């Protein structure tokens, strides 16, 4: 018989000091994935968790990791826990979420990611770090330099494993896992469990407790899907009107040049907008995401790979300005909205000639969108997206203090090592 009252964090077995630390952060009740996975993870079982981004995975693995390591002390260069993530932006967010919780247990969390100075990361490792939150490329660089020894890693978390596979990191991930304790605990979280991820599960997880809470496709009740058929001559105007709406909006383009072009067009029409792609320096990417998160630039234009690091609540609309060609990309993009139980809308802009191709794509993604032909200023366009006329007064991004110090140019962050960085 099910209990009428859902369990509290204390009921789930986390370290007692973590409960007031969660309350200080405004977190009082666990999400379903936390209720499902925490007892098994705290008991030491391997975990295979399938859930879309925004389902509460970070605390699901983070609270278990910190509870299991409570009272233990790491030796210099030999961390005890590892959280491996595909992008530095996600690494920063996981680190930010776990650091205050770790502090309440006198444990330490350190971020290890490319695009940041080696010296600071190495000094942290020399003092002894309980939990590393790392991207694969930078971690392997530090291992090869002799600055990290993974032989004491008792618990390894692989977060967004499907994205690591998509980005080509699985050989490095296997190299890293092979250096952790052979009988260590592994927690793997992924939105999908296809062939590449399944090979990791079979090789590295022992009798995992499997928790699958979300559908693999994006047909969630909190997400509406639309295909808006737009004449090519009207597309820029329609996009600008959508961008001028109230609320956080994420626009997807296929190429870096496309991102820069669209962001420039929107800014010229008065839309506060950010541009995110792999050609930007780390400092610029961090600043751009921060402005989007704070609502200073409610519109963000991004490529697929850059957007893998966007884990921002409150994105109410995702717009495929360039339609993706792969259903997995469609779902990854769509997953940036309707996070953590919020509602969201996903819109694909397509010309009438592209309708058949987009219809095939959405069908393979398990989505049944409403299809509508629209023109600039249409009532239907406004009701679906909240579109409105932009001000027409060009918007100029404020210059950050660091950029001002360097004569208005963002400081260049050198690429570290010879590997492809996440």
N, C-alpha and C positions, 0 to 999 in steps of 0.2 A: 504494500500500500504506500503511495507516495505521500510525503509530508506536505501539508498546506503551506508551511513556512519554508522558503528556500534556505539552504545552509549559509552561514556567514563565513567570512574568511577564517575566523578562529576555529569554526567547526571543521574546516578543511585541513587543519593541521599545520598551518604555517607558524613560524617562530612568533611567539607572542609580541615581541617588540616591533614586528612589522605592521601589526594592526593599527596602532596610533600613527605610524608613519604614513600608512595609506590614507587614513582619515585627514591628516594634514594636507595631503595632496587632493582632497576632495573625492576620494574613492571609498565608498562605504559598503557596496554590495558586489559580489563577484558576477562576472559574465558566465554564460553557459559553458564556454570552453574551459574556463577556469574551474568551475564546479566539476566538470567531467575529468580533467586531467590531473589536477593538483594532488588528490589522494594517491593515485598510482605513481606519479612522479616523485612525491615525497617519500613513498615507500621504497624507491630505488629502481622501479621498473623502467625499461626503455619505453619511450612514447612515440607513437606515430600519429600525428595530429593533422587532420585535413580541415582547413577552414580558410575562407576568403580573408584578404587583408581587412583589418578593422574589426575583427571578431574578438579581440582581447588576448591575442597570442603572447604578446610581450610579457604581460604579467603572469600568464599561464606558465611559461617556462621560467621567468625571472624569479617569481616567489618560490618556486620549487628549488631552483638553483641556490638561492641565498639561504633558504631553510636548511638544505642539505650541507652547506658549507659553514653554517653558523658555528662559531667557536674554533674554527681551524685557522691556522696561520700559514701563509705562503712563504716559501724560501725565496731569496733573490733569484730572479730570472726564471722561476718555476711556478707559474700560476696554477691554480687548482680547478678553475672553471673556465670554459671557453664558449662564447656565443659567436658563431660564424654567420655573417650576413653578406648579401651580394653587393651592396653599394655603401659608399661612405655616408651618404645622407641618412640611410636607415641605421647605420652603425651609430651615428651621432644621436639619433632619436632614441635608440635602445639604451645607449649609455646614459642619456639625460633622464630616462625613466627609471633606471635601476640604481643610479648613483645615490640619491637621497635615501632609498630603501636600504642599500648596503651600509650607508653611514650609520643608520640606526642600530646595526649589528656590529659596528666597528670593523666592517669589511671594506675592501676597496674595489672599485670598478675602473678600468682604464680603457680608453679608446685607442685602437691600433688601426690606422687607415692611411691610404695614400693621400698625397696632396697636403700633408702636414709635416712639420719638422720631425726628423728622426730623433734629434737630441732629447726632446721632452719625453718622447715615448720610451726611449732607452733609460733615462733617469728614473722613470716610474718603475720600470722592470727591475732595475738594480735595487730598489727599496723593497721589492716584493709586492706582487699584485694578486688579489684573490681571484678576480674575474676579468678576463680579457674579452672585450667586444671588438671583433676584428673583421676586416675584409680579407679575402684569401691572398691577394697579391702582396700586400704589405706584410702580412704575417709570415709568409714564406721568405720574403726578403730578410726579415729580422731573425728567422730561424737559421737561414744560411749564413748570416753574419755572426751567429753564436750568441745573440742577445736574448733569445727565448728558447727554453727547453720545455717541451710539452709532456715529459714523462710523468709528471705529477697530476696531469689533468684527469680528474675523477669524473667530471660531467661535461659532456659536449652537447651544445645545442646547434642544430642546423636550422636557421630560420629562412623562409622563402626558398626552399631547396629547389623548386622548379625554376625560379628565376636564375639561380646560380647555374643550373643546367643550361638554360637558354643562353646565358652569357658566356658559356664555354669554360666554366671554372671547375667542372667535376674532376679533371685530372689533379688539379691543385688541392681540391677538397679531400680526395682520397689520400694524397701525399700527407696532408695534415692529420687526418684521422689515423693513419698508420703510425703516427708518432705519439698518440695519446695512449693512456693505459689500455691494454688489450681487453680487460674485463670492465672497463669504465662504463658509466651510464650514458646513453645517447638519447636525445630528444630531437625528433625531426618533425618540422612543420612545413607544410606545402599546400598550395591551393589545389594542385593536381598531382596525381600519382602515376605518371606515365612511365615509359620504359626506362629513361635515364634515372629518374628518381627511384624507381622500383629496384634498380640494380644497387643503389646505395643502401636501400632498406634491407635487401637480402644479405648484403655483405657485412653490414656494420651493426644492425639491430638484432638483439636476441629476444625472441618471444615478446614483441612489443605489445603494449596495450594500445589498441587502435581506437581513436575517437574521431569520427567524421560528422561534423555538425552542420556544415553548409553544403548546398548542392554544388557540384562541380561547375555547372553553368551559371550564368548570371540571372537566371529567372527568379529573383527574389522579390518578395511582395513589396519591398520598399524602393524598387528601382523601375522607372518607366523608360521604355526604349522607343525611339522615333527615328524614322528615315525621312528627312526633308528634301524633296526634290527641288533643286534650285537651278535656274538657267545660269550657265557659266558667266554671263555678263552681269548677273545680279549677286554673285557669290561673295565678293568683297564687301558689298554694302550690307548684305544679310549678316555676315560674320561680325561686322562692326556694330550693328544694332544689337546682336546677341551679347557682344562683349560689354556694351554699355549698361547691361542689366544690373540690378541689385544682387549681391551675393557672390560667392567665390565660384569662378568658372575656370575650367582647365581645357585648353585647346590643344589638339594633337596635330602635328605636321610630320611628314615622312622624313624630311631632311633638315639639317642644321641651317642651310640657306633659307629654306621655307620658314623656319621658326623666326629667324632674324627679319625676314621680309614682312611677315604678318605682324610681328610685334612693333615694327617701325610704322606700319600703316595704322595700327590701332592707336599708338601713341600720338600720331599726327592728327587723329580725329578726336583726341581728348580723353582716351581711355588710359587710366593708370595700369600699366601692364609690365610683366616680367617675361624674360626669355631664358629658357633652360635647355642646354644641350651639352654634349661632351666636349665641345670646342671651347667652353668657358673655363676659366681658372677656378680652382676650388674656392677661393675667396669670393669670387663673383657668384658662384652657384649657391654658396651658403647664404650670402646676403640676399639673393633673389628669393630663395625659399623662405627665409625669415620674413621678408616683406610680404610674401603671399600668405604666410601663416598668420601674421598680425593683421591682415586685411588692408595694408597700405597699398598694395597692388592687387585688387580683387580678381584680375584676369592674369592667367599664366599660360604661355605658349611653350610647348615642350615636344621633344622627340620621344619615341618609345623608350629607348635605353635610359635617358635622363629621368624619365617619369617613374622608372622602377624605384627611385629613391623618394618618391613623393608619398609620404604617409601623413596626410593632413586631414583632420576632421573638418566637417563643415563645407566640403566641396559639393555644392548642390546641383551642378551641371557639368557634364563632360561632353565636349563637342569634338567629333572626328571631322576636322576640316578636310584632311586627307584620309580617306577610308583606309583602314588596315587591310591587308590581304590574307592574314592568317587569323582563324577564329580565336586562337590562344591570345594573340595580341589584342583582339577586340575585348576579350574578357579581362585581361590585365588592365587595359585602359579604363573599362567600365568600372572596375573594382576600386577606382580612386574615389567614387561617390558611394552613397548609401553605406557608409562605414559606421560601425558601432551602433547599429539600429536606427540610424538616421535615414531619411528618404532622399532620393536623388533621381535625376533625369539624365539619360544618355541620348545624344542626338548625333546622327550621321548626316553630313551634308553630301548630297550626290547629285550629279546631273542626270537628266532622264536617261541618257545613254548608259549610265553606270548602274541603273536600277537592278538589272538582272544579276550583275556581279555582286552587288551589296546584299541582295536577297539571298543568294547562295551562301554568302559569308555568315549572315545572321542565323540562317537555318543550321549551318554546321556548328555555330556557337550555342545552339539551343535556345535562341531568342526569337520571339515573334513580335517584331516592332510594328507600330502604326506607321503607315506610309502616307505622306501628304505632300502635295505640290504647293510651294509658297513663293511669295514675292516680297521684296522689302516693304515693311510697314503693315503687312497682313495681320489681321486680328488673330488668326491661328498661330502665326509665328510668335506673336506677343504672348498669347495664352500658354503656349507650350514652354517657351524659354524665358519669358519676362523681357523680351527684346524691347529696346526703346532707342530713340534717336540719340547718337553721341553728341557731346557739346560742340564739337568742331574747333574747340580751343586747344591747340597742341599741348600735350602733357610732356614735361621734361622730368626725368628721374632725378631725385636729389643726389648730390655727390656725397659719398660717405667720407668720414674723416680720414680713413686710411688712403682713399683715392686722392683726397685733397692734398694730403702730405706728399704724395708722389706726383704732384703736378696735374691732378685730374685723371690720371691713368690708374686703373686697378693694378695693384702690385702683382707681379708674376710669381706664381708658385710653381717651381720646377717639378717636372715629372720625376718621381723617384723610381730608381731601378729600371730594368729593361723590360719588365713584364707588362702585359696589358693590365692597366689598372681598372678595378671595379668602379 
